[in-house]
Amino acid sequence: MAKNGKRILVALGGNAIKQAHEKGTADEQFKNVAITAEHIVHMIEKLGNEDRLIITHGNGPQSGNLALQQDLAKAEIPAQPLDVVGAMTQGQIGYMFQNTMENIMNAKGMKTPIVSLVNQVLVDRKDPEFVGENASKPVGNFLTEEEAMKMKAEKGWIVKKVKPTAPKPWRRVVPSPDPIANVEAQAIKILVNAGAVVVASGGGGIPVVNDNGKLVGVEAVIDKDLAGERLAEVVEADTFLVLTDIEKAKLNFGKPDEKAIDRMTVTEAKKYLAEGHFLAGSMGPKVKACIRFLEWGGHEAIITSLDKAVDALEGRTGTRIVKG
């Protein structure tokens, strides 16, 4: 089917589902998702009949909590590996968005269907992240050095000191391989073309490798913004909207000469990234994903906060990244 209308891929940050100070109860998460859903439905209301909106999201707090539950209960119930934990939390968060958005849209008399997918993303077993101690993605609880070394000896975990000044500075780290392709791409395209709002690639997708023609899950966590960019390619998005907890990306973030960025070209974004303005664990992957999207052929990428999403789409705020 030929593409008609404009397509927007929305990549939601973790604050859209769980705030840092919260315990992560279902009630708390539903309340956060409801706030997020109101903003998304407002975006949908402004779309034309042939326009499409696609959603992806993080799952860091949810998968971290679930992995901890698995570990605490392992004497009674076998713990599940990270790929299965990722699938479980995709289902959890997808349900929360489906339920909440359907309720909001029903109250408004909107008939737009919404569906969430348990979604795999292909990675390469030879990715440098799988080599030696290269793994870079912290997961789970903070540990003392004694606890970390015990886990390393007993479970073969890779552990690193990620917060040197903290009482418990160590954490388990797992590979964060570069996403290659979205496995369910064809199904997603069919649903989007049919007019559904699709929630997919949650938490960066379930990481799988091609093992002699067979897809096999691996212990890894894919960056959700980089995987979101691959999803944007699948649905032929025009706009890649990355929603986080700040209104605009910054130069010299956290320094006296901090400066908000209204607009930057791909060339400028690459320069700022190389100069270290965008931290590896936060804004860096978002900017990198935006660069990839524009180099693939996307029209524009926008970074802004959830509450400014509609304003940003209409050109009134946010950091806009364009070709050039």
N, C-alpha and C positions, 0 to 999 in steps of 0.2 A: 504494500500500500504506500502510495506517495505521501510524503509528509506535508501537512497543511498547518497553518497557524504557527504560533511560537511555542517553544517548549522551555520550561524552567526546571532545572534540577536543584532542589533545596537540600543542602547538607546541614543537619542540625547538630549543634554541639551538645555535650553532656549535660549542660545546665538546663536544657530543654526538658529533661526527664528527672534529674536529681540534683539538688543544690548541695554544695560542699558540706554545709553544716548539718544536713539531714541524715537520719539513720538509714533511710531508704525503704521505709514501709510502703506497702502497696497504696495506702491512702495518700501518702506524700507524693508518690510518683504519679498517681492519677490526677492529683491537683495540678502538678507541674505540666503534665501532658495536656490537661484541659486548657491551661493558659496558652501553651504552644499551639494547640489545635485551633483556638480562636483566631490567632494570627494567620495560620495557614488557610483556614476557611475564608478569611477576609481576602487573602490573595486569590483564592479560587473564584470568589465572587466577581473579581475584576477581570477574569479571563474571558476571552471570546469562546464561541462554540467549538472552534477548531484548535484552540490552545490546550496545552497539556501541562500538568504539574506532577513532578515525580519527587519522592522523598527518600532520603537516606539519613541514618542517625548513628550516633555512638552507642556503646554498651559497656564502657569501661567499669563504672561502679557496679553495674548489675552482674557482669561476668566475674568481677573480683569478689563480690559477696557470695555468689553462687559457688565459685571455686573454693572459697573458705568453708562454706557449708559442707561441701563434698569432703574436704579434708577432715573437718571435725567429726563427721559421721562415718569415716572410713572403716572403723572397727565393726560397724553394724551393716553398712551398705557400701558396696564398691564405688569408689570415686570415679567420676567420668573425666575423660581427657578434655583439653581445651577446645578442640573443634566441636565436641558435643555440647560443652558449656556454651559456646558461641551460638549454636543452633537453638538451644533452650532459651537463651535470652533474646534472640531474634524473635522467637515466637511470643515471648512475654511482652516485649515492647511493641511489636506489631499489633498484638491484640489491644493493647492500651490505646494506640493511635486509631485503629479501626473503630473500636467501641466509642471513643470520645468524639471523633470526627463525625461518625454516623449520627450520634445524638444531636450534635450541633447542627448538622446539615438538615436532619429531619425536622428540627424545630423551625428552620428557615424555609422549609419546603423545597430544599435542593435535592435533586435526584442523582447527583454524581456518584458513581460507585467507587468504593475504595477497597483495596485488597493488599495484604502484606504477604511477602514470600520468604520462605526459608531458602536462603540464597548462597550458593558456593562461589568462591572466587579462586581462580587458578593462580598458583605461584610456582616458582622454579626451585626444585630441590637443591640446585647448585647456587642459589642466591647466596651472596657473601654473609648474610645474616645467620645462615645455618652453619657457618664454618667456625670451629673453635669457640672462643669466647666473644665472638662478634655480636651476639644477640643484644638488642638495645631497648626492648620494650619492657618497662617495669610492670609487673602484675602482682596482685595480692597485697598482703599486709606488709608494713614495715617491720624489720627484724633487728634484733641485736646481732653483733658479730658472732656470738656463740650460737644463737639460733640459726643464723645463715649458714655457718660452717657445718652444723648438724644436718641441715637439709641438703647441703651439697654432698655430704658424705653418704647420707642414707638414700637420697632420691636422685642424685646426679644432677641436681639443679645448677644452673648458672646463676650466681648471685653477685651483685655489685653494690658498692656504696654509692647511693644516688642522692643522699641528703646529708652531707658530712657533719653538719652541726646539730642534727636531730638526735634525740636519745636513742632512737632505733634507726640508724642510717642505712641499713641494708634492705634490699628487696630482691626477690626472684626476678630475673629478666628472661624473656623469651624472644625468639627471632621475630622480626617485623619485616618480612620480605615484601618486595615490590609487587604489587598486583599486576598480573599479565592480562587476564580476560575474565569477564563475567560468564560463568558457566550456563546460567539460565537466561542468557541474552535473548534468545528467540521467543521464549515465553513472555518475557518482560515487554518486548516490542509489540507482541500481539495484544497484550492487555492495554498498553498505552495507546496504541492505534485505535483500539475499541472505545477509548474514552475514559478508562479507569484512572483514578489516582493510585499509583503503585508505590508501596513502601518496600524497598529492597536494599540489599547489600548492607544490612544493619551491622554495626560494629566493624565495618570493613569487609564483611562477608566471611563465610566459613572457609578457612584456608585449606585448599586441597592441591595435591600435586598429581601429575600424570605419570603413573607407574606402569609402563608398558601397556598403555591404553586403558588402564583402570584408574579412576579417581580415588585417591586415598587422602583422608584427613590428616593434618599434621599439627603438632604442638606449636602454634604461632599465633600472632595477632597482627592483622593487616591494618595500617593506618586508614581510618574511615574516610578521610578527605581524598587521599590518593585513590582509594577504591571507588569513592563517589565520582571522581573524574572519569574512571573507566565506565561507570554506569551512565554518565552524561554522554559518552561516546555512543553507547548502545542505543539510547533513546534519541540521539541526534539533537541534543539540547542546544538552544541558542544562548541561554544564560545559565551560568553556574553560580548559584547564590549560596555562599558559605556563611552560616549564622553562628556567631560565637557570643562571648560576653562583653565585647567592646564595640563601640559604634564604628570605629575606623582603625585600620592598622597604623602603627606608629614607627617613626624613625627614632633611634636612640631611646627605645622604650625604657621607662623607669628612671631616666636621667634628667638632669635639670633642663637640658635642651631638647626634650621630647617634643616631637612634632607629628601631628596627625597627617595622614596622606589622603587627599581627596581623589587623586587620579594618578596612575602610573602606567607606563608602557611595559611590555614584556621585557624589553631591554633594561629599563630602569629597575624592574622587579628582580631580574637576575643579578644586577649590580648590587642592589641592597641586600639580597640574600647572601651573596658572596662576602659582603662586608660584615655580616653577622648581625644585622638589624632585627632579623626574625628568628627567634629561638627555636632550636630543633624540636623541643617537646611541646611547642604551642603554635605560634604563628608560622613557623617555618614550613611544615607540611601543607598548610592551607595555601600559602603563596606558591609553593612548588606545584600543587594540584592545579591552581589557577593558571599558571604558566603552561602546564601540559595541555590544559583544556583549550587555550587560545592557539597553541601551536598545532593542536589536532585539527582545529577549524571552527571552534566556538566563536561566537560573536563578542560576548563580554563576560567577565567574571567580577563578582561583587562580594566584598567581605564587609559584614556589618553585624549588629546585634539583632536578636530576635524581634524586639519591640520596634525596631526601625526598618523591618523587612520591606513593608509596603512603600514607605518613603524612599528607601534605597532603590527599589525597582523603578520608581517614578523619577529617579535622578536627583532627589533632594538631599541625600546623605550617603554615608558608606564610603568605602574605598573601592573605586572602580578601576579594574585592570583591563587594558585594551591592547590590541596588536600594535606592534611598532618597536 
